[in-house]
Amino acid sequence: MRPCTAPFAHRIARREDLPQIVDIYNSTIPSRLVTADTEPVSVESRVRWFDEHSADSRPLWVVERHGRIGGWLSFSSFYGRPAYSRTAEISVYVNEAHRKEGIGSYLLAEALARAPSLKLDTLLGFIFGHNLPSLALFEKFGFQRWGVLPKVAALDNIVRDLVIVGLRVAGKMVSVREAEPKDAAAAAEVLRRSITELCTLDHHGDADTLAKWLANKTPRDFLSWLAKEDNFCVVAEANDQIMGVGLLHRSGEVRLCYLAPGAQGRGSGKAIHAALEKKARAWGLKRLHLESTVSARPFYERVGYRPAGAAKPGFGISHCHPYEKMLQPNPESDPAASGGG
């Protein structure tokens, strides 16, 4: 099973999206949980805010679901001074009809993945202290609590704290190494989060399918995989945090390749596969094969895999798609690839 990739897609917001964007924003006001606005805002009042976004530096993204906007994320400049140009505040709002589908996680993961290309080193979030779901979402992606402004907001005569969460995205170079027993807990968590949050096109939130898929994704199972001589397991790391897991069996089957939410778009999947292919060549293998999730098929095709048969039943309601790849000789060891003469 391959790294599940995101089941959604986003695009740059257009002016005609603004009424829906405002509707989603206004829908959160009555909860007194998300925004400091206490009355609905008008579309006209948000035009200037909309125009302050730009696709190449401070984008406003939307995710569409069934012809309607299911959620949006905005990048906003922090404090408006030149020295803060590589820092941005991000805000995430999800349509009430599409909450718990993973849209918020998807958008936040994409923000982390795209931040370097937007010339951003630091991302910030400003979240009410009693907004526990949002705090949990950001912290799940590595954001830390950098500050608290106590009792700065009054909502229905109740004073509330404002929490500042932040994450440095600069310098997060991905490296791949052979897995060790000490990685068991973190690696199992990556597998479980990847399946649960990024493979929704496969399990569709079906509890029975998820239970079967996750049943052997535990630290104990991970240790058992490491103990088998015919397995080669690697982890991808960024800033000492495990971002992906890959496992190759001596038969040539790629049995694991999963990325943590937020790790997409950083080259982790390709780096894991490069390590597995290197080991495959060392074992003398000529062919790799695997069973891909629905959402991962484009990735595998980009790295040289080709369909190898009809889909077959997977866990529960999911289906697996067989793929194979013929390995070419390693250019570094192939005399025909060397120059000279």
C-alpha positions as CSV (number, residue, x, y, z in Angstrom):
1,M,0.0,0.0,0.0
2,R,1.3,3.4,-1.0
3,P,1.4,6.7,0.6
4,C,-2.1,8.1,0.5
5,T,-2.2,11.5,-1.0
6,A,-4.7,14.2,-0.4
7,P,-8.3,13.4,-1.5
8,F,-9.0,17.0,-2.3
9,A,-7.8,19.7,-4.6
10,H,-7.7,23.5,-4.1
11,R,-7.5,26.5,-6.4
12,I,-7.0,30.2,-6.1
13,A,-10.2,31.9,-5.1
14,R,-12.0,34.1,-7.6
15,R,-14.1,37.2,-7.0
16,E,-17.3,35.3,-7.7
17,D,-16.4,33.0,-4.8
18,L,-16.5,35.8,-2.2
19,P,-20.2,35.5,-1.3
20,Q,-19.6,31.8,-0.4
21,I,-16.4,32.6,1.4
22,V,-18.2,35.2,3.5
23,D,-21.2,32.9,4.2
24,I,-18.8,30.3,5.6
25,Y,-17.1,32.9,7.7
26,N,-20.4,34.3,9.0
27,S,-21.6,30.8,9.9
28,T,-18.9,30.6,12.6
29,I,-19.9,33.8,14.4
30,P,-22.7,32.5,16.5
31,S,-20.5,29.8,18.1
32,R,-18.3,32.6,19.6
33,L,-15.5,30.1,19.1
34,V,-13.7,31.1,16.0
35,T,-13.8,34.8,15.1
36,A,-13.8,38.1,17.1
37,D,-16.6,39.4,14.9
38,T,-19.9,39.3,16.8
39,E,-22.2,40.3,13.9
40,P,-22.3,39.0,10.3
41,V,-20.1,40.8,7.9
42,S,-21.1,41.9,4.4
43,V,-19.6,40.8,1.1
44,E,-18.8,44.5,0.3
45,S,-16.8,44.8,3.6
46,R,-14.6,41.9,2.6
47,V,-13.7,43.1,-0.9
48,R,-10.6,45.0,0.2
49,W,-9.4,41.9,2.2
50,F,-10.0,39.7,-0.8
51,D,-8.0,42.1,-3.1
52,E,-5.0,42.0,-0.6
53,H,-4.4,38.4,-1.5
54,S,-2.1,37.4,-4.4
55,A,-1.5,34.0,-5.9
56,D,2.3,34.2,-5.7
57,S,2.8,35.4,-2.1
58,R,-0.4,35.7,-0.1
59,P,-2.9,33.3,-1.7
60,L,-6.5,32.7,-0.8
61,W,-7.4,29.1,-1.6
62,V,-10.8,27.3,-1.8
63,V,-11.7,23.6,-1.9
64,E,-14.8,22.8,-3.9
65,R,-17.2,20.0,-2.9
66,H,-20.1,19.0,-5.1
67,G,-20.1,22.4,-6.9
68,R,-19.9,24.5,-3.7
69,I,-17.0,25.8,-1.6
70,G,-16.3,23.3,1.2
71,G,-13.6,25.4,2.9
72,W,-11.0,28.1,2.4
73,L,-7.6,29.1,3.7
74,S,-6.0,32.5,3.6
75,F,-2.4,33.7,3.9
76,S,-2.2,37.2,5.4
77,S,0.7,39.5,6.0
78,F,1.9,39.7,9.6
79,Y,2.1,43.2,11.1
80,G,2.7,44.9,7.7
81,R,6.4,45.7,8.1
82,P,9.1,44.7,5.6
83,A,11.1,42.8,8.2
84,Y,8.1,40.4,8.6
85,S,7.7,39.7,4.9
86,R,8.7,36.0,5.3
87,T,6.1,35.5,8.0
88,A,2.4,35.0,7.4
89,E,-0.8,34.4,9.4
90,I,-3.0,31.6,8.1
91,S,-6.7,31.2,8.7
92,V,-8.8,28.1,7.9
93,Y,-12.6,28.0,7.7
94,V,-14.7,25.0,6.7
95,N,-18.3,24.9,5.5
96,E,-20.4,23.4,8.3
97,A,-21.8,20.8,5.9
98,H,-18.4,19.5,5.2
99,R,-16.7,19.4,8.6
100,K,-15.0,16.2,9.7
101,E,-14.2,15.4,6.1
102,G,-10.6,16.3,6.4
103,I,-10.7,19.6,4.5
104,G,-9.1,21.6,7.3
105,S,-6.3,19.1,7.6
106,Y,-5.8,19.1,3.8
107,L,-5.6,22.9,3.6
108,L,-3.2,23.1,6.5
109,A,-1.0,20.4,5.0
110,E,-0.9,22.2,1.7
111,A,0.0,25.5,3.4
112,L,3.0,23.9,5.0
113,A,4.0,22.2,1.8
114,R,3.7,25.4,-0.3
115,A,5.1,27.9,2.2
116,P,8.7,27.7,0.9
117,S,7.6,28.5,-2.7
118,L,5.7,31.5,-1.3
119,K,9.0,32.7,0.2
120,L,7.7,32.1,3.7
121,D,9.8,30.9,6.6
122,T,7.2,31.1,9.5
123,L,3.5,30.5,9.7
124,L,1.3,31.9,12.5
125,G,-2.2,31.2,13.8
126,F,-4.2,33.3,16.2
127,I,-6.7,31.1,17.9
128,F,-9.0,31.7,20.9
129,G,-7.9,29.7,23.9
130,H,-11.2,28.0,24.3
131,N,-11.2,26.9,20.6
132,L,-9.8,23.5,21.4
133,P,-10.6,21.8,18.0
134,S,-8.6,24.4,16.1
135,L,-5.7,24.3,18.6
136,A,-5.6,20.6,18.2
137,L,-5.6,20.8,14.4
138,F,-2.7,23.2,14.3
139,E,-0.7,21.3,17.0
140,K,-1.3,18.1,15.0
141,F,0.8,19.7,12.2
142,G,3.6,20.7,14.5
143,F,2.5,24.2,15.5
144,Q,3.6,25.2,19.0
145,R,2.1,27.7,21.4
146,W,4.4,30.7,21.2
147,G,2.3,33.1,23.2
148,V,-0.9,33.9,25.1
149,L,-2.7,37.2,25.2
150,P,-4.8,36.7,28.3
151,K,-8.4,38.1,28.5
152,V,-8.0,40.3,25.4
153,A,-11.4,39.5,23.9
154,A,-14.9,39.8,25.4
155,L,-17.5,37.5,23.8
156,D,-21.0,37.9,25.2
157,N,-19.4,39.4,28.3
158,I,-17.1,36.4,28.8
159,V,-13.4,37.3,28.6
160,R,-11.3,35.0,26.4
161,D,-7.6,34.4,25.8
162,L,-5.9,34.6,22.4
163,V,-3.3,32.0,21.7
164,I,-0.5,32.6,19.2
165,V,0.7,29.4,17.5
166,G,3.6,29.3,15.2
167,L,5.7,27.0,13.1
168,R,9.1,27.5,11.4
169,V,8.9,25.9,7.9
170,A,12.3,27.1,6.8
171,G,15.2,24.6,6.7
172,K,13.0,21.5,6.9
173,M,15.3,19.3,4.7
174,V,14.1,15.8,4.2
175,S,16.5,12.9,4.8
176,V,15.8,9.2,4.5
177,R,17.5,6.6,6.7
178,E,17.0,2.9,7.7
179,A,14.3,2.6,10.4
180,E,15.3,1.6,13.9
181,P,13.3,0.1,16.8
182,K,13.2,3.5,18.5
183,D,11.1,4.8,15.6
184,A,8.2,2.4,16.3
185,A,5.8,4.7,18.0
186,A,6.3,7.7,15.7
187,A,6.3,5.5,12.5
188,A,3.0,3.8,13.6
189,E,1.5,7.2,14.2
190,V,2.4,8.3,10.7
191,L,0.9,5.2,9.2
192,R,-2.4,5.6,11.1
193,R,-2.7,9.4,10.4
194,S,-1.9,8.9,6.8
195,I,-4.5,6.3,6.3
196,T,-7.2,8.0,8.4
197,E,-6.7,11.6,7.1
198,L,-5.3,11.2,3.6
199,C,-6.9,8.0,2.3
200,T,-10.5,9.1,2.5
201,L,-11.1,8.4,-1.2
202,D,-10.5,4.7,-0.3
203,H,-12.2,4.2,3.0
204,H,-14.8,7.0,2.7
205,G,-14.9,7.2,6.5
206,D,-16.3,3.7,6.8
207,A,-15.5,2.5,10.4
208,D,-15.2,-1.2,9.5
209,T,-12.8,-0.5,6.7
210,L,-10.6,1.8,8.8
211,A,-10.6,-0.7,11.7
212,K,-9.3,-3.5,9.4
213,W,-6.8,-1.2,7.7
214,L,-5.4,0.1,11.0
215,A,-5.4,-3.2,12.8
216,N,-1.8,-4.0,12.1
217,K,-0.4,-0.5,12.1
218,T,0.8,-0.5,15.7
219,P,4.3,0.0,17.3
220,R,4.4,-3.8,18.0
221,D,3.7,-4.6,14.3
222,F,6.3,-2.1,13.2
223,L,8.9,-3.8,15.4
224,S,8.0,-7.2,14.0
225,W,8.5,-5.9,10.5
226,L,12.0,-4.7,11.4
227,A,12.9,-8.0,12.8
228,K,12.4,-9.9,9.5
229,E,15.5,-10.2,7.4
230,D,13.5,-10.0,4.2
231,N,12.2,-6.5,5.0
232,F,13.9,-3.2,4.4
233,C,12.3,-0.3,6.1
234,V,13.1,3.3,6.0
235,V,11.8,6.5,7.5
236,A,11.9,10.1,6.1
237,E,12.7,12.8,8.6
238,A,12.6,16.6,8.7
239,N,13.9,18.4,11.7
240,D,14.1,15.1,13.6
241,Q,10.4,14.4,13.0
242,I,9.3,11.3,11.1
243,M,7.4,12.4,8.0
244,G,7.1,9.2,6.1
245,V,7.6,5.4,6.2
246,G,8.5,2.9,3.5
247,L,9.0,-0.8,3.4
248,L,10.3,-3.1,0.7
249,H,10.1,-6.9,0.8
250,R,12.9,-9.0,-0.8
251,S,10.3,-10.3,-3.2
252,G,10.2,-6.9,-4.8
253,E,6.9,-5.8,-3.2
254,V,6.7,-2.3,-1.9
255,R,4.5,-3.0,1.2
256,L,4.5,0.4,2.8
257,C,4.9,4.0,1.6
258,Y,2.9,6.5,3.6
259,L,3.4,10.2,4.3
260,A,2.3,12.1,7.3
261,P,-0.3,14.9,6.7
262,G,1.7,18.0,5.9
263,A,4.6,16.1,4.3
264,Q,3.2,16.1,0.8
265,G,5.0,18.2,-1.8
266,R,8.4,18.2,-0.1
267,G,9.9,15.3,-2.0
268,S,9.5,12.8,0.8
269,G,7.6,10.2,-1.3
270,K,10.2,10.3,-4.0
271,A,13.1,10.2,-1.5
272,I,11.6,7.1,0.2
273,H,11.2,5.4,-3.2
274,A,14.7,6.2,-4.2
275,A,16.0,4.5,-1.0
276,L,13.8,1.4,-1.7
277,E,14.9,1.2,-5.3
278,K,18.6,1.4,-4.2
279,K,18.1,-1.5,-1.9
280,A,16.2,-3.4,-4.6
281,R,19.2,-3.1,-6.9
282,A,21.5,-4.2,-4.1
283,W,19.3,-7.3,-3.8
284,G,19.6,-7.9,-7.5
285,L,15.9,-7.2,-8.2
286,K,14.8,-6.3,-11.7
287,R,11.1,-5.5,-10.9
288,L,9.1,-3.8,-8.2
289,H,5.4,-4.3,-7.6
290,L,2.8,-2.9,-5.3
291,E,-0.9,-2.3,-4.7
292,S,-1.8,1.3,-4.8
293,T,-4.6,3.3,-3.2
294,V,-6.9,5.3,-5.4
295,S,-5.4,8.6,-4.5
296,A,-1.8,7.4,-5.0
297,R,-2.0,6.2,-8.5
298,P,-0.9,9.5,-10.1
299,F,2.2,9.6,-7.9
300,Y,3.2,6.1,-8.9
301,E,2.8,6.8,-12.5
302,R,4.9,9.9,-12.2
303,V,7.8,7.8,-10.7
304,G,7.7,5.2,-13.4
305,Y,5.1,2.6,-12.3
306,R,2.6,1.1,-14.8
307,P,-0.8,-0.6,-14.2
308,A,-0.4,-4.4,-13.8
309,G,-3.9,-5.7,-13.7
310,A,-7.4,-5.1,-12.6
311,A,-8.3,-3.6,-9.2
312,K,-8.8,-6.1,-6.4
313,P,-10.6,-5.9,-3.1
314,G,-8.7,-4.3,-0.3
315,F,-9.6,-3.6,3.3
316,G,-13.4,-3.4,3.7
317,I,-14.9,-1.3,1.0
318,S,-11.5,-0.2,-0.4
319,H,-9.8,-1.5,-3.6
320,C,-6.1,-2.0,-4.5
321,H,-4.7,-1.2,-7.9
322,P,-1.7,-3.4,-8.9
323,Y,1.3,-1.6,-10.3
324,E,4.8,-2.6,-11.4
325,K,8.1,-1.0,-12.4
326,M,11.0,-2.5,-14.2
327,L,14.3,-1.3,-12.6
328,Q,16.9,0.2,-14.9
329,P,20.6,-0.2,-14.1
330,N,21.9,2.3,-11.6
331,P,23.7,5.0,-13.7
332,E,26.4,5.4,-11.0
333,S,27.4,1.7,-11.5
334,D,26.7,1.2,-15.2
335,P,29.9,1.5,-17.3
336,A,27.8,2.3,-20.3
337,A,26.6,5.5,-18.6
338,S,30.1,6.9,-17.9
339,G,31.8,9.4,-20.1
340,G,35.2,9.4,-21.6
341,G,36.9,8.5,-24.8
